[in-house]
Amino acid sequence: MVAYYDEIEIEDMSWDEAKGVYHYPCPCGDRFEISRKQLANYEDIATCPSCSLIIRVIYDPLDFEDEPPDDEAQPEENKEEEEPRSDDDHFEDALDQLTLHEESKPSVIPVSA
């Protein structure tokens, strides 16, 4: 059985845009932290990086269901602006993937009545 220091509602936590986590003051002087991705993965335990205390976060998982999975997320500095592709680019891609097969004549099967 896990012993939580406290149970805190997400509304009582503060969002830290720089670190990308919700945080709440810890008695040790640091702060408990939990990310949106953790919440989206139904993880409700916020940890303090300086001590062994943990808190349980009370929240509605549906509020975080649109969060992308960890493997799809990219840090902001690595995101590149994609230029809009023209119709010509789409057409060229389609031509590259086009394969032609020689059609065989369908065989005729006599059907008796």
N, CA, C and O atoms as a GROMACS GRO file, in nm:
protein
  452
    1MET      N    1   0.083  -0.118   0.000
    1MET     CA    2   0.000   0.000   0.000
    1MET      C    3   0.088   0.124   0.000
    1MET      O    4   0.189   0.132   0.070
    2VAL      N    5   0.047   0.221  -0.081
    2VAL     CA    6   0.124   0.345  -0.094
    2VAL      C    7   0.071   0.449   0.003
    2VAL      O    8  -0.050   0.467   0.016
    3ALA      N    9   0.161   0.516   0.070
    3ALA     CA   10   0.121   0.623   0.162
    3ALA      C   11   0.147   0.758   0.095
    3ALA      O   12   0.262   0.795   0.070
    4TYR      N   13   0.039   0.829   0.068
    4TYR     CA   14   0.051   0.961   0.007
    4TYR      C   15   0.068   1.065   0.116
    4TYR      O   16   0.009   1.054   0.223
    5TYR      N   17   0.148   1.165   0.088
    5TYR     CA   18   0.159   1.277   0.181
    5TYR      C   19   0.025   1.350   0.188
    5TYR      O   20  -0.019   1.392   0.295
    6ASP      N   21  -0.040   1.365   0.069
    6ASP     CA   22  -0.168   1.435   0.063
    6ASP      C   23  -0.235   1.402  -0.069
    6ASP      O   24  -0.173   1.346  -0.159
    7GLU      N   25  -0.362   1.437  -0.080
    7GLU     CA   26  -0.435   1.428  -0.206
    7GLU      C   27  -0.474   1.570  -0.244
    7GLU      O   28  -0.542   1.639  -0.169
    8ILE      N   29  -0.430   1.612  -0.363
    8ILE     CA   30  -0.447   1.750  -0.408
    8ILE      C   31  -0.525   1.752  -0.539
    8ILE      O   32  -0.496   1.673  -0.629
    9GLU      N   33  -0.621   1.842  -0.550
    9GLU     CA   34  -0.695   1.857  -0.675
    9GLU      C   35  -0.609   1.934  -0.775
    9GLU      O   36  -0.535   2.024  -0.737
   10ILE      N   37  -0.621   1.898  -0.902
   10ILE     CA   38  -0.541   1.960  -1.007
   10ILE      C   39  -0.562   2.112  -1.010
   10ILE      O   40  -0.471   2.187  -1.044
   11GLU      N   41  -0.682   2.157  -0.975
   11GLU     CA   42  -0.712   2.300  -0.975
   11GLU      C   43  -0.629   2.376  -0.870
   11GLU      O   44  -0.610   2.497  -0.883
   12ASP      N   45  -0.580   2.306  -0.768
   12ASP     CA   46  -0.500   2.369  -0.664
   12ASP      C   47  -0.351   2.371  -0.700
   12ASP      O   48  -0.270   2.430  -0.628
   13MET      N   49  -0.316   2.309  -0.811
   13MET     CA   50  -0.176   2.306  -0.855
   13MET      C   51  -0.153   2.420  -0.954
   13MET      O   52  -0.248   2.471  -1.014
   14SER      N   53  -0.028   2.458  -0.971
   14SER     CA   54   0.009   2.565  -1.064
   14SER      C   55   0.075   2.504  -1.187
   14SER      O   56   0.149   2.406  -1.176
   15TRP      N   57   0.049   2.564  -1.304
   15TRP     CA   58   0.110   2.517  -1.429
   15TRP      C   59   0.239   2.594  -1.451
   15TRP      O   60   0.239   2.717  -1.448
   16ASP      N   61   0.348   2.522  -1.474
   16ASP     CA   62   0.477   2.582  -1.504
   16ASP      C   63   0.504   2.563  -1.653
   16ASP      O   64   0.541   2.454  -1.696
   17GLU      N   65   0.485   2.669  -1.731
   17GLU     CA   66   0.501   2.662  -1.876
   17GLU      C   67   0.644   2.627  -1.916
   17GLU      O   68   0.665   2.552  -2.010
   18ALA      N   69   0.742   2.682  -1.844
   18ALA     CA   70   0.883   2.658  -1.877
   18ALA      C   71   0.921   2.511  -1.864
   18ALA      O   72   0.989   2.456  -1.951
   19LYS      N   73   0.877   2.446  -1.757
   19LYS     CA   74   0.910   2.304  -1.735
   19LYS      C   75   0.806   2.211  -1.792
   19LYS      O   76   0.832   2.092  -1.808
   20GLY      N   77   0.687   2.263  -1.822
   20GLY     CA   78   0.580   2.179  -1.877
   20GLY      C   79   0.522   2.084  -1.775
   20GLY      O   80   0.487   1.970  -1.809
   21VAL      N   81   0.510   2.129  -1.650
   21VAL     CA   82   0.455   2.045  -1.544
   21VAL      C   83   0.361   2.126  -1.455
   21VAL      O   84   0.370   2.248  -1.447
   22TYR      N   85   0.271   2.054  -1.390
   22TYR     CA   86   0.194   2.112  -1.280
   22TYR      C   87   0.279   2.095  -1.156
   22TYR      O   88   0.349   1.994  -1.141
   23HIS      N   89   0.273   2.192  -1.066
   23HIS     CA   90   0.350   2.177  -0.943
   23HIS      C   91   0.270   2.224  -0.822
   23HIS      O   92   0.174   2.300  -0.833
   24TYR      N   93   0.315   2.175  -0.707
   24TYR     CA   94   0.251   2.206  -0.579
   24TYR      C   95   0.362   2.207  -0.473
   24TYR      O   96   0.449   2.121  -0.476
   25PRO      N   97   0.360   2.302  -0.380
   25PRO     CA   98   0.468   2.311  -0.281
   25PRO      C   99   0.481   2.185  -0.195
   25PRO      O  100   0.383   2.127  -0.150
   26CYS      N  101   0.605   2.145  -0.174
   26CYS     CA  102   0.637   2.030  -0.089
   26CYS      C  103   0.690   2.084   0.044
   26CYS      O  104   0.755   2.189   0.046
   27PRO      N  105   0.664   2.016   0.156
   27PRO     CA  106   0.714   2.065   0.285
   27PRO      C  107   0.866   2.073   0.293
   27PRO      O  108   0.919   2.144   0.378
   28CYS      N  109   0.937   2.002   0.206
   28CYS     CA  110   1.084   2.007   0.209
   28CYS      C  111   1.138   2.136   0.149
   28CYS      O  112   1.257   2.165   0.160
   29GLY      N  113   1.052   2.214   0.086
   29GLY     CA  114   1.096   2.340   0.024
   29GLY      C  115   1.098   2.334  -0.127
   29GLY      O  116   1.099   2.438  -0.192
   30ASP      N  117   1.098   2.215  -0.183
   30ASP     CA  118   1.091   2.199  -0.329
   30ASP      C  119   0.944   2.193  -0.368
   30ASP      O  120   0.860   2.250  -0.298
   31ARG      N  121   0.912   2.126  -0.477
   31ARG     CA  122   0.771   2.116  -0.516
   31ARG      C  123   0.743   1.984  -0.587
   31ARG      O  124   0.827   1.931  -0.660
   32PHE      N  125   0.623   1.934  -0.564
   32PHE     CA  126   0.577   1.813  -0.633
   32PHE      C  127   0.554   1.850  -0.779
   32PHE      O  128   0.513   1.962  -0.809
   33GLU      N  129   0.579   1.755  -0.871
   33GLU     CA  130   0.562   1.782  -1.013
   33GLU      C  131   0.496   1.665  -1.083
   33GLU      O  132   0.520   1.549  -1.049
   34ILE      N  133   0.411   1.698  -1.183
   34ILE     CA  134   0.350   1.596  -1.268
   34ILE      C  135   0.324   1.661  -1.404
   34ILE      O  136   0.278   1.775  -1.410
   35SER      N  137   0.352   1.589  -1.511
   35SER     CA  138   0.335   1.644  -1.646
   35SER      C  139   0.196   1.612  -1.702
   35SER      O  140   0.126   1.524  -1.651
   36ARG      N  141   0.158   1.684  -1.806
   36ARG     CA  142   0.030   1.659  -1.873
   36ARG      C  143   0.030   1.519  -1.936
   36ARG      O  144  -0.073   1.453  -1.938
   37LYS      N  145   0.144   1.475  -1.986
   37LYS     CA  146   0.152   1.342  -2.047
   37LYS      C  147   0.130   1.233  -1.942
   37LYS      O  148   0.065   1.132  -1.970
   38GLN      N  149   0.183   1.252  -1.824
   38GLN     CA  150   0.159   1.157  -1.716
   38GLN      C  151   0.011   1.152  -1.684
   38GLN      O  152  -0.046   1.043  -1.666
   39LEU      N  153  -0.053   1.267  -1.676
   39LEU     CA  154  -0.196   1.272  -1.648
   39LEU      C  155  -0.275   1.206  -1.760
   39LEU      O  156  -0.373   1.136  -1.734
   40ALA      N  157  -0.234   1.227  -1.885
   40ALA     CA  158  -0.301   1.165  -1.999
   40ALA      C  159  -0.287   1.013  -1.996
   40ALA      O  160  -0.373   0.941  -2.047
   41ASN      N  161  -0.179   0.964  -1.935
   41ASN     CA  162  -0.155   0.820  -1.923
   41ASN      C  163  -0.214   0.764  -1.793
   41ASN      O  164  -0.178   0.654  -1.750
   42TYR      N  165  -0.305   0.839  -1.733
   42TYR     CA  166  -0.376   0.798  -1.611
   42TYR      C  167  -0.283   0.782  -1.491
   42TYR      O  168  -0.315   0.709  -1.397
   43GLU      N  169  -0.170   0.849  -1.492
   43GLU     CA  170  -0.080   0.849  -1.377
   43GLU      C  171  -0.125   0.964  -1.287
   43GLU      O  172  -0.137   1.077  -1.332
   44ASP      N  173  -0.149   0.935  -1.161
   44ASP     CA  174  -0.198   1.039  -1.071
   44ASP      C  175  -0.106   1.065  -0.953
   44ASP      O  176  -0.148   1.121  -0.852
   45ILE      N  177   0.020   1.025  -0.964
   45ILE     CA  178   0.117   1.043  -0.856
   45ILE      C  179   0.216   1.153  -0.896
   45ILE      O  180   0.288   1.140  -0.995
   46ALA      N  181   0.218   1.261  -0.818
   46ALA     CA  182   0.316   1.367  -0.838
   46ALA      C  183   0.429   1.344  -0.738
   46ALA      O  184   0.406   1.316  -0.621
   47THR      N  185   0.550   1.356  -0.786
   47THR     CA  186   0.667   1.329  -0.702
   47THR      C  187   0.743   1.458  -0.674
   47THR      O  188   0.735   1.554  -0.750
   48CYS      N  189   0.816   1.457  -0.567
   48CYS     CA  190   0.906   1.568  -0.535
   48CYS      C  191   1.047   1.522  -0.573
   48CYS      O  192   1.090   1.415  -0.529
   49PRO      N  193   1.118   1.600  -0.653
   49PRO     CA  194   1.253   1.557  -0.693
   49PRO      C  195   1.356   1.563  -0.581
   49PRO      O  196   1.466   1.508  -0.595
   50SER      N  197   1.324   1.630  -0.470
   50SER     CA  198   1.422   1.647  -0.361
   50SER      C  199   1.403   1.554  -0.243
   50SER      O  200   1.495   1.535  -0.164
   51CYS      N  201   1.284   1.495  -0.229
   51CYS     CA  202   1.261   1.406  -0.116
   51CYS      C  203   1.176   1.286  -0.160
   51CYS      O  204   1.148   1.271  -0.278
   52SER      N  205   1.137   1.204  -0.068
   52SER     CA  206   1.064   1.082  -0.102
   52SER      C  207   0.912   1.098  -0.094
   52SER      O  208   0.840   1.001  -0.117
   53LEU      N  209   0.863   1.216  -0.063
   53LEU     CA  210   0.719   1.236  -0.052
   53LEU      C  211   0.652   1.234  -0.188
   53LEU      O  212   0.709   1.276  -0.289
   54ILE      N  213   0.528   1.184  -0.190
   54ILE     CA  214   0.446   1.183  -0.311
   54ILE      C  215   0.305   1.228  -0.274
   54ILE      O  216   0.261   1.213  -0.160
   55ILE      N  217   0.237   1.284  -0.373
   55ILE     CA  218   0.097   1.320  -0.353
   55ILE      C  219   0.014   1.256  -0.463
   55ILE      O  220   0.064   1.227  -0.572
   56ARG      N  221  -0.111   1.236  -0.433
   56ARG     CA  222  -0.205   1.185  -0.532
   56ARG      C  223  -0.280   1.305  -0.589
   56ARG      O  224  -0.333   1.387  -0.514
   57VAL      N  225  -0.283   1.314  -0.722
   57VAL     CA  226  -0.350   1.425  -0.789
   57VAL      C  227  -0.491   1.382  -0.826
   57VAL      O  228  -0.511   1.279  -0.892
   58ILE      N  229  -0.588   1.460  -0.784
   58ILE     CA  230  -0.728   1.434  -0.816
   58ILE      C  231  -0.762   1.515  -0.941
   58ILE      O  232  -0.751   1.638  -0.940
   59TYR      N  233  -0.802   1.448  -1.048
   59TYR     CA  234  -0.831   1.516  -1.175
   59TYR      C  235  -0.922   1.431  -1.259
   59TYR      O  236  -0.946   1.314  -1.228
   60ASP      N  237  -0.974   1.490  -1.366
   60ASP     CA  238  -1.058   1.418  -1.462
   60ASP      C  239  -0.972   1.377  -1.581
   60ASP      O  240  -0.928   1.464  -1.656
   61PRO      N  241  -0.945   1.248  -1.600
   61PRO     CA  242  -0.860   1.203  -1.710
   61PRO      C  243  -0.911   1.246  -1.848
   61PRO      O  244  -0.831   1.259  -1.941
   62LEU      N  245  -1.039   1.267  -1.862
   62LEU     CA  246  -1.094   1.309  -1.991
   62LEU      C  247  -1.044   1.448  -2.032
   62LEU      O  248  -1.043   1.482  -2.150
   63ASP      N  249  -1.003   1.528  -1.935
   63ASP     CA  250  -0.950   1.660  -1.966
   63ASP      C  251  -0.815   1.652  -2.037
   63ASP      O  252  -0.771   1.749  -2.097
   64PHE      N  253  -0.749   1.536  -2.030
   64PHE     CA  254  -0.615   1.521  -2.086
   64PHE      C  255  -0.608   1.415  -2.196
   64PHE      O  256  -0.499   1.376  -2.236
   65GLU      N  257  -0.723   1.368  -2.244
   65GLU     CA  258  -0.723   1.259  -2.341
   65GLU      C  259  -0.670   1.299  -2.478
   65GLU      O  260  -0.630   1.212  -2.555
   66ASP      N  261  -0.667   1.428  -2.510
   66ASP     CA  262  -0.618   1.472  -2.640
   66ASP      C  263  -0.467   1.496  -2.641
   66ASP      O  264  -0.412   1.539  -2.742
   67GLU      N  265  -0.402   1.468  -2.532
   67GLU     CA  266  -0.258   1.484  -2.523
   67GLU      C  267  -0.190   1.378  -2.610
   67GLU      O  268  -0.226   1.261  -2.601
   68PRO      N  269  -0.092   1.416  -2.695
   68PRO     CA  270  -0.027   1.317  -2.781
   68PRO      C  271   0.057   1.219  -2.700
   68PRO      O  272   0.110   1.255  -2.594
   69PRO      N  273   0.070   1.096  -2.748
   69PRO     CA  274   0.155   0.998  -2.680
   69PRO      C  275   0.300   1.046  -2.674
   69PRO      O  276   0.341   1.132  -2.753
   70ASP      N  277   0.377   0.991  -2.580
   70ASP     CA  278   0.515   1.033  -2.562
   70ASP      C  279   0.598   1.020  -2.689
   70ASP      O  280   0.681   1.107  -2.717
   71ASP      N  281   0.578   0.913  -2.766
   71ASP     CA  282   0.661   0.893  -2.885
   71ASP      C  283   0.628   0.988  -2.998
   71ASP      O  284   0.707   1.001  -3.092
   72GLU      N  285   0.512   1.056  -2.994
   72GLU     CA  286   0.477   1.151  -3.098
   72GLU      C  287   0.512   1.294  -3.060
   72GLU      O  288   0.518   1.381  -3.147
   73ALA      N  289   0.537   1.318  -2.935
   73ALA     CA  290   0.564   1.454  -2.890
   73ALA      C  291   0.705   1.494  -2.929
   73ALA      O  292   0.798   1.413  -2.926
   74GLN      N  293   0.720   1.621  -2.966
   74GLN     CA  294   0.850   1.674  -3.001
   74GLN      C  295   0.873   1.800  -2.919
   74GLN      O  296   0.780   1.877  -2.897
   75PRO      N  297   0.995   1.822  -2.873
   75PRO     CA  298   1.023   1.947  -2.803
   75PRO      C  299   1.001   2.066  -2.897
   75PRO      O  300   1.018   2.053  -3.019
   76GLU      N  301   0.965   2.179  -2.841
   76GLU     CA  302   0.933   2.297  -2.921
   76GLU      C  303   1.049   2.339  -3.010
   76GLU      O  304   1.027   2.378  -3.125
   77GLU      N  305   1.173   2.332  -2.960
   77GLU     CA  306   1.286   2.380  -3.038
   77GLU      C  307   1.317   2.289  -3.158
   77GLU      O  308   1.384   2.333  -3.251
   78ASN      N  309   1.271   2.164  -3.157
   78ASN     CA  310   1.296   2.073  -3.267
   78ASN      C  311   1.188   2.073  -3.373
   78ASN      O  312   1.204   2.011  -3.478
   79LYS      N  313   1.080   2.142  -3.348
   79LYS     CA  314   0.972   2.145  -3.445
   79LYS      C  315   1.010   2.239  -3.558
   79LYS      O  316   1.049   2.353  -3.535
   80GLU      N  317   0.998   2.192  -3.678
   80GLU     CA  318   1.026   2.274  -3.795
   80GLU      C  319   0.894   2.308  -3.862
   80GLU      O  320   0.801   2.228  -3.866
   81GLU      N  321   0.891   2.429  -3.914
   81GLU     CA  322   0.772   2.470  -3.987
   81GLU      C  323   0.772   2.400  -4.122
   81GLU      O  324   0.867   2.411  -4.200
   82GLU      N  325   0.666   2.328  -4.148
   82GLU     CA  326   0.655   2.261  -4.277
   82GLU      C  327   0.593   2.357  -4.376
   82GLU      O  328   0.494   2.424  -4.347
   83GLU      N  329   0.653   2.362  -4.494
   83GLU     CA  330   0.596   2.445  -4.597
   83GLU      C  331   0.475   2.372  -4.656
   83GLU      O  332   0.477   2.250  -4.671
   84PRO      N  333   0.371   2.449  -4.688
   84PRO     CA  334   0.256   2.383  -4.749
   84PRO      C  335   0.295   2.322  -4.883
   84PRO      O  336   0.367   2.383  -4.962
   85ARG      N  337   0.248   2.203  -4.907
   85ARG     CA  338   0.283   2.132  -5.030
   85ARG      C  339   0.185   2.171  -5.139
   85ARG      O  340   0.065   2.184  -5.116
   86SER      N  341   0.238   2.189  -5.257
   86SER     CA  342   0.152   2.225  -5.370
   86SER      C  343   0.090   2.098  -5.428
   86SER      O  344   0.131   1.987  -5.395
   87ASP      N  345  -0.008   2.117  -5.512
   87ASP     CA  346  -0.072   2.003  -5.578
   87ASP      C  347   0.026   1.929  -5.667
   87ASP      O  348   0.016   1.808  -5.685
   88ASP      N  349   0.123   2.004  -5.724
   88ASP     CA  350   0.224   1.939  -5.809
   88ASP      C  351   0.307   1.839  -5.729
   88ASP      O  352   0.339   1.731  -5.778
   89ASP      N  353   0.342   1.875  -5.604
   89ASP     CA  354   0.420   1.785  -5.520
   89ASP      C  355   0.340   1.657  -5.490
   89ASP      O  356   0.396   1.547  -5.494
   90HIS      N  357   0.211   1.673  -5.461
   90HIS     CA  358   0.128   1.556  -5.434
   90HIS      C  359   0.118   1.469  -5.559
   90HIS      O  360   0.120   1.347  -5.550
   91PHE      N  361   0.106   1.533  -5.675
   91PHE     CA  362   0.095   1.459  -5.800
   91PHE      C  363   0.223   1.381  -5.828
   91PHE      O  364   0.217   1.265  -5.870
   92GLU      N  365   0.339   1.444  -5.806
   92GLU     CA  366   0.467   1.377  -5.829
   92GLU      C  367   0.483   1.259  -5.734
   92GLU      O  368   0.532   1.153  -5.775
   93ASP      N  369   0.443   1.275  -5.610
   93ASP     CA  370   0.450   1.164  -5.515
   93ASP      C  371   0.362   1.048  -5.560
   93ASP      O  372   0.401   0.932  -5.548
   94ALA      N  373   0.246   1.079  -5.611
   94ALA     CA  374   0.155   0.974  -5.658
   94ALA      C  375   0.214   0.902  -5.777
   94ALA      O  376   0.201   0.780  -5.790
   95LEU      N  377   0.279   0.975  -5.866
   95LEU     CA  378   0.342   0.912  -5.982
   95LEU      C  379   0.457   0.821  -5.939
   95LEU      O  380   0.476   0.714  -5.998
   96ASP      N  381   0.532   0.862  -5.840
   96ASP     CA  382   0.643   0.779  -5.791
   96ASP      C  383   0.593   0.646  -5.735
   96ASP      O  384   0.662   0.544  -5.746
   97GLN      N  385   0.476   0.646  -5.677
   97GLN     CA  386   0.424   0.526  -5.614
   97GLN      C  387   0.335   0.444  -5.707
   97GLN      O  388   0.288   0.337  -5.670
   98LEU      N  389   0.313   0.494  -5.825
   98LEU     CA  390   0.224   0.427  -5.920
   98LEU      C  391   0.292   0.303  -5.978
   98LEU      O  392   0.407   0.310  -6.022
   99THR      N  393   0.223   0.193  -5.978
   99THR     CA  394   0.273   0.071  -6.042
   99THR      C  395   0.165   0.020  -6.136
   99THR      O  396   0.046   0.021  -6.105
  100LEU      N  397   0.210  -0.023  -6.251
  100LEU     CA  398   0.116  -0.074  -6.351
  100LEU      C  399   0.133  -0.226  -6.361
  100LEU      O  400   0.244  -0.278  -6.358
  101HIS      N  401   0.023  -0.293  -6.372
  101HIS     CA  402   0.024  -0.438  -6.386
  101HIS      C  403  -0.046  -0.471  -6.517
  101HIS      O  404  -0.147  -0.410  -6.554
  102GLU      N  405   0.008  -0.569  -6.585
  102GLU     CA  406  -0.056  -0.613  -6.708
  102GLU      C  407  -0.180  -0.691  -6.671
  102GLU      O  408  -0.176  -0.786  -6.593
  103GLU      N  409  -0.291  -0.649  -6.729
  103GLU     CA  410  -0.416  -0.716  -6.697
  103GLU      C  411  -0.429  -0.844  -6.778
  103GLU      O  412  -0.402  -0.846  -6.898
  104SER      N  413  -0.469  -0.946  -6.712
  104SER     CA  414  -0.497  -1.070  -6.783
  104SER      C  415  -0.645  -1.071  -6.817
  104SER      O  416  -0.727  -1.016  -6.743
  105LYS      N  417  -0.677  -1.133  -6.928
  105LYS     CA  418  -0.817  -1.139  -6.968
  105LYS      C  419  -0.891  -1.233  -6.875
  105LYS      O  420  -0.843  -1.341  -6.843
  106PRO      N  421  -1.007  -1.191  -6.834
  106PRO     CA  422  -1.082  -1.279  -6.743
  106PRO      C  423  -1.121  -1.408  -6.814
  106PRO      O  424  -1.160  -1.408  -6.931
  107SER      N  425  -1.110  -1.516  -6.744
  107SER     CA  426  -1.146  -1.642  -6.804
  107SER      C  427  -1.298  -1.657  -6.800
  107SER      O  428  -1.364  -1.617  -6.705
  108VAL      N  429  -1.350  -1.716  -6.905
  108VAL     CA  430  -1.493  -1.735  -6.916
  108VAL      C  431  -1.525  -1.877  -6.873
  108VAL      O  432  -1.469  -1.974  -6.925
  109ILE      N  433  -1.615  -1.887  -6.780
  109ILE     CA  434  -1.655  -2.019  -6.732
  109ILE      C  435  -1.796  -2.044  -6.781
  109ILE      O  436  -1.888  -1.969  -6.749
  110PRO      N  437  -1.812  -2.151  -6.859
  110PRO     CA  438  -1.948  -2.179  -6.909
  110PRO      C  439  -2.039  -2.222  -6.793
  110PRO      O  440  -2.002  -2.300  -6.706
  111VAL      N  441  -2.157  -2.169  -6.797
  111VAL     CA  442  -2.255  -2.199  -6.693
  111VAL      C  443  -2.369  -2.272  -6.759
  111VAL      O  444  -2.428  -2.221  -6.855
  112SER      N  445  -2.400  -2.391  -6.710
  112SER     CA  446  -2.510  -2.466  -6.768
  112SER      C  447  -2.638  -2.435  -6.692
  112SER      O  448  -2.638  -2.416  -6.570
  113ALA      N  449  -2.747  -2.430  -6.765
  113ALA     CA  450  -2.874  -2.395  -6.703
  113ALA      C  451  -2.951  -2.516  -6.664
  113ALA      O  452  -3.061  -2.503  -6.610
   0.00000   0.00000   0.00000
